[in-house]
Amino acid sequence: MISRNPPNSAPVRQFSVWPYFVTCGLLAVLGLVFVIAWWPPEYIEKSDLVKISGKIAKVSIRDDLSDSSAGAIMPGLTSIYFTLEDMPGEFRYPHTRPQYLKVRDYTAVAIDVWVDPAEKAAGQVVTIWQIREHNPNDKPGDETFVSYEDIVERLSRTARSMVRVGSWLLAGAAALLAIGLFTTFINRRRIAHTS
């Protein structure tokens, strides 16, 4: 920047403004990612789900990043996959669902699952929206049951929390932008007064 100070005058001390604008930009991008990625979607209606029942043939735990068992020890990044006897395809219970550890560690013998029929028809891995265990070895009341309402409530609560975090990040970005603009104004006034 070309100095506007008179000859032989001491340079005007200016406040640094770039940290405000850089941090503002980072917070704004991060805040938008949180808001856009976690904005609560329209969940499938319970009445649109179909019930599928069967004996459990296999249970596997795979991490959601590599779709392998490599990260299966990290419950925050994994999903449970059920295959049923005489039933093609897999049924997925993600870590974001309630009672994940109970479903993973204690669900056995046979299950009812409620799923999106469109996913089933497409031959995809089918996401579970409600699950009920049938295990004659369990005491009454100990069988796994996670309702559609519990799942939607958990997903909605998580989404609202993440959107709230994104909103706070955007508010912080706006505050830093205001501070940066005000500091720029102060710097220009200081230069103008010494011209």
C-alpha positions as CSV (number, residue, x, y, z in Angstrom):
1,M,0.0,0.0,0.0
2,I,1.3,3.5,-0.9
3,S,1.8,5.6,2.2
4,R,-0.2,8.8,2.3
5,N,1.9,10.2,5.2
6,P,3.6,13.6,4.8
7,P,7.4,13.4,4.2
8,N,9.5,12.7,7.3
9,S,6.4,11.8,9.3
10,A,6.2,8.6,11.4
11,P,4.2,5.8,9.7
12,V,0.6,5.5,10.9
13,R,0.1,2.3,12.9
14,Q,-2.7,0.3,11.5
15,F,-4.6,-2.6,13.0
16,S,-4.4,-5.9,11.3
17,V,-7.7,-6.9,9.7
18,W,-6.9,-10.0,7.7
19,P,-7.3,-12.4,10.7
20,Y,-10.9,-11.3,11.1
21,F,-11.8,-11.9,7.4
22,V,-9.9,-15.2,7.1
23,T,-11.5,-16.6,10.3
24,C,-14.9,-15.2,9.2
25,G,-14.6,-17.1,5.9
26,L,-13.7,-20.3,7.6
27,L,-16.5,-20.1,10.1
28,A,-19.0,-19.2,7.4
29,V,-18.1,-22.2,5.2
30,L,-18.1,-24.5,8.2
31,G,-21.5,-23.1,9.4
32,L,-23.0,-23.6,6.0
33,V,-21.8,-27.2,5.8
34,F,-23.4,-27.9,9.2
35,V,-26.7,-26.2,8.2
36,I,-27.0,-27.7,4.7
37,A,-25.8,-31.2,5.6
38,W,-27.9,-31.6,8.7
39,W,-31.0,-29.7,7.7
40,P,-33.8,-32.1,8.8
41,P,-35.1,-34.1,5.8
42,E,-38.5,-35.4,5.2
43,Y,-38.6,-38.9,6.7
44,I,-40.6,-41.7,5.2
45,E,-44.0,-42.0,6.8
46,K,-44.6,-45.0,9.1
47,S,-47.6,-46.0,7.0
48,D,-45.4,-46.3,3.9
49,L,-43.1,-48.8,5.5
50,V,-43.4,-52.6,4.9
51,K,-42.7,-55.2,7.5
52,I,-40.3,-58.1,6.8
53,S,-39.8,-61.0,9.2
54,G,-37.3,-63.8,9.4
55,K,-34.7,-65.7,11.2
56,I,-31.3,-64.1,11.4
57,A,-28.8,-65.9,9.2
58,K,-25.8,-63.5,9.7
59,V,-24.9,-60.3,11.6
60,S,-22.0,-58.2,10.5
61,I,-20.6,-54.9,11.6
62,R,-19.0,-52.6,9.1
63,D,-17.7,-49.1,9.2
64,D,-19.5,-46.5,7.1
65,L,-16.4,-45.1,5.6
66,S,-14.8,-48.1,3.9
67,D,-17.8,-50.5,4.0
68,S,-15.6,-53.1,5.6
69,S,-15.0,-54.5,9.1
70,A,-11.7,-52.5,9.4
71,G,-13.2,-49.8,11.7
72,A,-15.9,-52.0,13.3
73,I,-14.5,-51.4,16.8
74,M,-15.6,-47.7,16.5
75,P,-19.3,-47.7,17.3
76,G,-19.6,-44.0,16.2
77,L,-18.7,-44.9,12.6
78,T,-20.4,-48.3,12.0
79,S,-23.6,-49.9,11.0
80,I,-25.1,-53.4,11.8
81,Y,-26.0,-55.5,8.8
82,F,-28.5,-58.4,9.1
83,T,-29.1,-61.1,6.6
84,L,-32.2,-63.2,7.0
85,E,-32.7,-66.9,6.1
86,D,-34.2,-67.4,2.7
87,M,-34.2,-63.6,2.1
88,P,-32.0,-61.9,-0.4
89,G,-30.2,-58.7,0.5
90,E,-29.0,-57.0,3.7
91,F,-30.8,-54.9,6.3
92,R,-28.8,-52.0,7.8
93,Y,-29.1,-50.5,11.3
94,P,-26.9,-47.4,11.4
95,H,-25.1,-46.1,14.4
96,T,-27.2,-43.0,14.4
97,R,-30.3,-45.0,15.5
98,P,-31.2,-45.4,19.2
99,Q,-30.2,-48.5,21.2
100,Y,-27.5,-49.2,18.7
101,L,-25.3,-51.2,21.2
102,K,-28.3,-53.3,22.3
103,V,-29.2,-54.1,18.7
104,R,-25.6,-54.9,17.9
105,D,-24.8,-57.1,21.0
106,Y,-28.1,-58.6,22.1
107,T,-30.3,-59.1,19.1
108,A,-30.6,-62.7,18.0
109,V,-32.7,-65.6,16.6
110,A,-35.4,-63.7,14.6
111,I,-36.5,-60.1,13.9
112,D,-39.2,-58.1,12.3
113,V,-37.9,-55.0,10.5
114,W,-39.9,-52.2,8.9
115,V,-38.3,-50.8,5.8
116,D,-38.8,-48.6,2.8
117,P,-40.3,-50.8,0.0
118,A,-38.6,-48.6,-2.7
119,E,-35.2,-49.5,-1.3
120,K,-36.1,-53.2,-1.2
121,A,-37.4,-53.2,-4.7
122,A,-34.2,-51.5,-6.0
123,G,-32.1,-54.2,-4.5
124,Q,-30.2,-51.8,-2.3
125,V,-29.0,-52.4,1.3
126,V,-32.2,-51.6,3.1
127,T,-32.3,-49.2,6.0
128,I,-34.2,-50.3,9.1
129,W,-36.8,-47.9,10.4
130,Q,-38.2,-50.1,13.2
131,I,-37.0,-53.4,14.6
132,R,-38.4,-56.0,16.9
133,E,-36.6,-59.1,18.2
134,H,-38.2,-62.5,18.7
135,N,-35.9,-64.5,21.0
136,P,-37.3,-67.3,23.1
137,N,-34.2,-67.2,25.2
138,D,-34.9,-63.7,26.5
139,K,-37.0,-62.9,29.5
140,P,-40.3,-61.1,28.8
141,G,-39.5,-57.4,28.1
142,D,-35.8,-58.0,27.4
143,E,-36.3,-58.5,23.6
144,T,-34.9,-55.7,21.5
145,F,-37.5,-53.2,20.2
146,V,-36.8,-49.8,18.7
147,S,-39.9,-48.0,17.3
148,Y,-40.1,-45.8,14.2
149,E,-41.1,-42.9,16.5
150,D,-37.9,-43.4,18.6
151,I,-35.7,-43.4,15.5
152,V,-37.3,-40.3,13.9
153,E,-37.1,-38.5,17.2
154,R,-33.4,-39.3,17.6
155,L,-32.6,-38.3,14.0
156,S,-34.6,-35.1,14.3
157,R,-33.0,-34.1,17.6
158,T,-29.5,-34.7,16.2
159,A,-30.2,-32.7,13.1
160,R,-31.6,-29.8,15.1
161,S,-28.5,-29.8,17.3
162,M,-26.2,-29.7,14.3
163,V,-28.1,-27.0,12.6
164,R,-28.0,-25.0,15.8
165,V,-24.2,-25.4,15.9
166,G,-24.1,-24.2,12.2
167,S,-26.2,-21.2,13.1
168,W,-23.8,-20.2,15.9
169,L,-20.9,-20.6,13.6
170,L,-22.6,-18.3,11.0
171,A,-23.3,-15.8,13.8
172,G,-19.7,-15.8,14.8
173,A,-18.7,-15.3,11.2
174,A,-21.0,-12.3,11.0
175,A,-19.6,-10.8,14.2
176,L,-16.0,-11.2,12.8
177,L,-17.0,-9.6,9.6
178,A,-18.4,-6.6,11.4
179,I,-15.3,-6.3,13.5
180,G,-13.1,-6.5,10.4
181,L,-15.1,-3.9,8.6
182,F,-15.0,-1.6,11.6
183,T,-11.3,-2.1,12.0
184,T,-10.8,-1.2,8.3
185,F,-12.8,1.9,8.8
186,I,-10.7,2.9,11.8
187,N,-7.5,2.3,9.8
188,R,-8.7,4.6,7.0
189,R,-9.7,7.3,9.4
190,R,-6.2,7.2,11.1
191,I,-4.6,7.5,7.7
192,A,-6.9,10.4,6.7
193,H,-6.1,12.3,9.8
194,T,-2.4,12.1,9.2
195,S,-2.6,13.1,5.5
